[in-house]
C-alpha cells in the first residue's frame, strides 16, 4: 500500500466531507447533546465507507444500470430534508423546545436516532456525489493502488465524524444557554431546506 496514495485519499476525503451539510449538522447536534454519539459517528462513518468502496470499485456502471436512481433519490431526499428542517424550526421557536446541553439521552431513543442518521446519509444525493462519483472519479488516477486511496478516504471519514461528534463536547458550555440551542436548530433548519431546494431545482 502506497503511503502517498493513502495520504491523497485521506486529504481528498476530508476536503469533501468538511463542508456543512445535513449529515454534519446532525452529528454536531447529537455531539452537543451527548446523545448516542458513538452510534451516530459509527453509522455515518460506516455508511461513508460502504459508499467510498462502491465508488472506487464500480461507480461508472451504477449510473448506466440504474438511470432512474438520480431523480428518485433527489425527490426522496428533498422530502426528508424538508420534514427534518420543519422539525428543527419547530424546536427553535417552541417555548419548550430548548435542549439540554449537559448530555443524556433524547426522547427518541437509539433506534430513532440511528434511523434518522441513516436517512440523512442514504437519502442525500450529495453524499453519493461526494463519495461515489467524485472519489470514484479521482480514484481512477491510481489504477495500481486504488485500495490505498479508498483506505485513506475511509480513514478520513472516520477521523472527521468522531472528531466532530466528540469534539462538540467542548462547545457545551456555550450551548448551556437555551437561546444558543434555538439558534443552532434554526441554522440546521436553514441548512436542510437549502439542500432540499438545490435538489429540487437542479
N, C-alpha and C positions, 0 to 999 in steps of 0.2 A: 504494500500500500504506500503510495507516494505521499509524504508529509506535505509537500507543496500543494498538491491537488486537494488533499484533505482540508488544508487551511483555506484554499479558494472556496470550497464548498461551504465551510463554516462561515466565512465572511459574507458570501453571497446570500446564504440563508438568513443570517442576521439582518442584513441590509433590507431584505424584502419583508421580514416579519415585524420590524421595529415600528413601522408606521401605525398610527392609531387606527383601530378598526373595531368591529363588533366583538370579535373574539378577545382582543386585548383588553377592551373596556370591561368585559365580563370578568376576566381573570383579575384585573385590578380591583374591581368591586368586591369579589369574593375574598381576595387577599386582605383588603382593608377590614372586612368583617371577620376574618379568621374563620370563614365558613367553608368547610370541606375543601381546603386549599390543595391538599395533596391529590385528591381525586380529580379536581379541576385541572391542575397542572399536568397530571398524567394523561387525562383524557385528551387535552389539546396536543400535547407533545406526541403521544402515540398516534393520534389521528394524522398529524402532520407527517410522521414517519412513514405511515402507510401511503399517503399521497405522494410523498417525495420519491419513494421507491417505485411507485406506479409511474410517475412522470419520467424518471430516469430510464426505466426499462421499456415503456410502451406508450408514451403519451400520444404519438402520432397516429397509432392505429385506433385509439379510442374515439377520436373525433370522426374518423371515417366510418367506423362501425355503428356509432350512435349519434347521428347528426341532430337528433331531436333533444339530446340531453341539455344543450345550452339554453334554449328558451324555457324548457320546463324548470330547470334549476333557477333561472333568473326570476321567474314568477313566484315559485315556491319560496325562494329566499327572501324576496321583497315582502311577501305577505307576512312571513315570520318576523322580519325586522320591523315592519310597521306595528305589529302587535306588541313586540317587546319594547319598542320605543314608547308606545302609549302606556305600557305598564310602568316604565321608568318615569315618564312625565307625571303620571298619577301619584307616584311616590314622592315626586319633587314638590307637588303643590298641596298634597294632603297634610292636614294639620297633625295627623297621627302617623305620617309616613316617614318620619325621621328614623334612620337606622342607628344602631349602636355600634360604635367603632371598637368596642372593647373585646370583641371576639364572641364566641358562642355560635350555635347552630341556628340557621334561619328556619322559618316555619315550614319550608317546602321539603326539607329532608334531603338525604343523599341522592335518592333516586331522581327526584325532580331536578335537583341541581345538575346532575350528570346529563340528564335528558336535554336540559336547556343548553348545556355546554356542547353536546353533540349536534344539536340543531344549529347553533350559531356557527359551528365548524362545517358540517356537511351540507347545509342548505345555503352556504355563502359561496357564490361563484368566484368571488375574489380570492378565496383560499385556493381554489383549483387553478386560477390564473397564476398565482404565485408559485405554488408547489408543482403542479402537474405540467403546466405549459412553460412558464419561464425557466424554472430549474431544469425541467426536462430538455428544453432547447439548449440551455447553456451546457448541460452535461454532454451533449453531442461533440463538444470540442475535445473531450477526453475519452476517445474511443478505447484506449487500452487500460484505463483505470477509472471507469465510471463508479465503481464501488467506493473508491476513496472519496470521490466528490459527494456521492449520496450520503456516506457516513459523516462527512463534515457538515453537510446541510442538516442532517438529523440531529447531530450533536448541538448545532446552533439553536435548533428549535427547543430542545430540552433545556439548554442553558437559559434561553430567553424566558420561557414560561415559568420556570422555577424561580428565576431571579425576580420576575415581575410579581408572581404570586406571593412569595415570602418576603420580598423586599418592600412590599406595600405596608408591612407592619411598621416600618419607620415613619409612615405618614399618619399613623393612627392618632397621635396627639392633635394633629390638625383637624381630623375628621371626628374628634370627640364633640365638636360643635355641630348640632343638627343642621345648621344653615349650610355648612360645608357639604354635608351629605346631600342636601336638596340640590345644591349646585352641581354636584357630581352626577346625580340622577338626571338632571336637566341636560347636562352635557352628553351623557350616554344616550338620551332620547334623540338629541340632535344628530349624533353620530349614526345611530341606527337608521333614522329617517333619511339622512343624506345618502347613505349607502343604498337604501331601498330606491330612492329616486334615481340614482345613477343606474341601477339595474333595470328599472322600468323604462328609462328614457334612452337607453343605449341603442 
